[in-house]
């Protein structure tokens, strides 16, 4: 389980395809602290560490076809920066919201507006069951826990403060880019129970 509070930015160092899978080697500031079998969220996608090179400062994860179909990982290339978060420790603070690292679908960034001290981003996604946002509710975008507003069946907006802008990949995001979305787990269960 994660909280959507980004720990560090990583950089995709290498991409290797093997049958239907893709192996990503990622440079990160905490690579030497990782262990094989550990879960790490990469742009909101929970992936298992399969190799660590402490000397090079890299770790490797594998994305299977199901993951590639639901996320934007199939488009990742060397040099891309990604948001990283290790799983929540048992004695850690719960600063964001409950994030599983199970991406529901991708959304398109429709607009980025500089608001003189903050940034407003608008996203559009395909409507469907369980794809629920509410005003001032939680949403996870590329692994980042955020509060949404201007909520609609097929889109929403978020406001980004300077700290988040500087410490996440939101600074790299442009209109037309696709992002990974994980809707609030509580909202998804309620929608399921209500048949929505």
Secondary structure as UniProt FT lines:
FT   STRAND          8..18
FT   TURN            19..20
FT   STRAND          21..27
FT   TURN            29..30
FT   HELIX           31..33
FT   TURN            36..37
FT   STRAND          39..42
FT   TURN            43..44
FT   STRAND          45..53
FT   TURN            54..57
FT   STRAND          58..63
FT   HELIX           65..70
FT   HELIX           73..75
FT   TURN            78..79
FT   STRAND          81..86
FT   TURN            90..91
FT   STRAND          105..114
FT   STRAND          118..124
FT   TURN            129..130
FT   TURN            135..136
FT   STRAND          138..141
FT   TURN            142..143
FT   STRAND          144..152
FT   TURN            153..154
FT   STRAND          155..161
FT   HELIX           162..167
FT   HELIX           169..172
FT   TURN            175..176
FT   STRAND          178..183
FT   HELIX           185..194
//
